[in-house]
């Protein structure tokens, strides 16, 4: 019954703290849901094997990250960035072109839409 009363007060109050207090309940703390993602730390790109055309990307875990936005592109003029979303801080990119220079970068994706990219890392895939 108390739960139903709390739902009723919440519906009537529409977030007004004074009405919630007048109803005999304690309002929840206001949370900062729009935390700007920090600069990605310890971003590393390593080749997995010779001739495999694969790279292993990893970045330090940010506990508030919902996704990790990993991007790469060939080191050519006007080449667009290719994006891969991962729920983990580690990812293997396969089927890259042989004997090509690539650029890689990463960004944490949280509740705030702001994108803060890491430094760009260049690797030659052979």
Long-range contacts (C-beta under 8 A, 24 or more apart in sequence): 33-111, 34-111, 34-112, 35-64, 35-110, 35-111, 35-112, 36-110, 36-112, 36-114, 36-116, 37-62, 37-64, 37-65, 37-107, 37-108, 37-109, 37-110, 37-112, 37-114, 37-115, 37-116, 38-62, 38-108, 38-116, 39-116, 39-118, 40-106, 40-107, 40-108, 40-116, 40-117, 40-118, 43-104, 43-105, 43-106, 43-118, 43-119, 43-121, 44-121, 45-104, 45-121, 45-123, 47-123, 47-125, 47-126, 48-92, 50-126, 51-98, 51-126, 52-94, 53-94, 53-95, 53-96, 53-97, 53-98, 53-125, 54-92, 54-93, 54-94, 54-95, 54-96, 55-92, 55-93, 55-96, 55-102, 55-104, 55-123, 55-125, 56-90, 56-91, 56-92, 57-90, 57-91, 57-92, 57-93, 57-104, 57-106, 58-89, 58-90, 58-91, 59-89, 59-106, 59-118, 60-89, 61-89, 62-89, 62-108, 62-110, 64-108, 64-110, 64-111, 65-89, 65-108, 65-109, 65-110, 66-109, 66-110, 66-111, 67-109, 68-106, 68-107, 68-108, 68-109, 69-106, 69-107, 69-108, 69-109, 69-115, 70-104, 70-105, 70-106, 71-104, 71-105, 71-106, 71-107, 71-117, 72-96, 72-102, 72-103, 72-104, 72-105, 73-102, 73-103, 74-100, 74-101, 74-102, 74-103, 75-100, 75-101, 75-102, 75-103, 75-122, 81-105, 85-109, 96-125, 97-125, 98-125, 98-126, 99-124, 99-125, 99-126, 100-124, 100-125, 101-125
